[in-house]
């Protein structure tokens, strides 16, 4: 037997999308993700997105995101966008909007444009940011309403981080440039004791009030060319500390994600998803 899949990417952040009905019940999703996501011996991806149809009362589909190390992600902006693109590409969905249920709640997607077969632009409501140290979570001796410029001790130094939960914990370091060992620092901070559930580590260079540039070390993944979650977290935190407005273009090596932190606290992101190829994975 084999498992059919399609690989999509959002600005280079690639995901293997699979329908749950095609995965044998005895096969662990964690093991599947480790095998199929491997860059040398697998199909290669930053994670898998597993889709299950729902009755449509609360949401239209369930989506579970598994990281390449086998851990479960609470949310992924690019991963879910790739999953939604798969549904349109396969003809499973043709309406203008779609509701996706995640472990962190219902996410609303709107198709903005179908560029060509397998290539799409979407807008997504991904939820409201959580700022307290308990919600992120961030370890602190006192209760914090916001985690802003809190010093985190690591082997290579002490780093002032700002953090937020936008479906996943995101910790940002504001830098003047990227001429630092940001990969090494990211690897250190990802699993730092300050983050009980680990964290995405994002290095943010503020260009002006409407534009930021990022380098991303993603929890359970490593270096990534883009991340909807990390772009959202970085945009919200940049606005929170007064460095940008609430509408920000988050520029990554893979492309630019538009982020709008609405007055009602809801975060909207706009980005694209592109088909790479479809195939079958041997069971």
Secondary structure by P-SEA (a helix, b strand, c coil): ccccbbbbbcccbbbbbbbcccccccccaaaaaaaaacccccccccbbbbbbbcccccccbbbbbbccccccccccaaaaaaaaaaaaaaccccccbbbbbccccbbbbbbcccccccccccccccbbbbccccccccccccccccccbbbbbccccccbbbbbbcccbbbbbbbcccccaaaaaaaaaccccccccccbbbbbbbccccbbbbcccccccccccccaaaaaaaaaaaaaacccccccccccccbbbbbbbccccbbbbbbbbbbcccccccc
